[in-house]
Amino acid sequence: MKILQVTAALDQGGVERGTVEMAAYIVAQGSESLVASQGGRLVAVLESHGSRHITLP
């Protein structure tokens, strides 16, 4: 299963951290996690959990 999360950016904040945590959980359950945002400091953390980031304009 593929799951896409969309958020404005992946900088500091509760929604952003929740997005990264949910992405890690999705991957751990054997599904594919994709997150679309304008980028930010948490992209590297997101990708280290096995999720894929899609940069929005």
HUQUIFEN-V24863 format. One record per backbone hydrogen bond with DSSP energy under -0.5 kcal/mol. CO is the residue of the C=O (numbers start at 1). NH is the residue of the N-H. E is the energy in kcal/mol with one decimal. If there is no record, write none. Layout:
((CO;NH;E) (CO;NH;E))
//
This chain:
((1;32;-3.1) (3;34;-2.7) (5;36;-2.8) (8;38;-2.2) (10;42;-3.3) (13;17;-2.3) (14;18;-2.5) (15;19;-2.1) (16;20;-2.1) (17;21;-2.6) (18;22;-2.6) (19;23;-2.3) (20;24;-2.3) (21;25;-2.0) (22;26;-2.5) (23;27;-2.2) (24;28;-2.3) (25;29;-1.6) (26;31;-2.1) (27;30;-1.9) (31;33;-0.5) (32;3;-2.8) (33;52;-2.4) (34;5;-2.6) (35;54;-2.8) (36;7;-2.3) (37;56;-3.3) (39;10;-2.9) (40;43;-1.4) (42;46;-2.7) (43;47;-2.7) (44;48;-1.8) (45;49;-0.9) (46;49;-1.0) (46;51;-1.5) (47;50;-1.6) (52;35;-2.5) (54;37;-2.1))
//
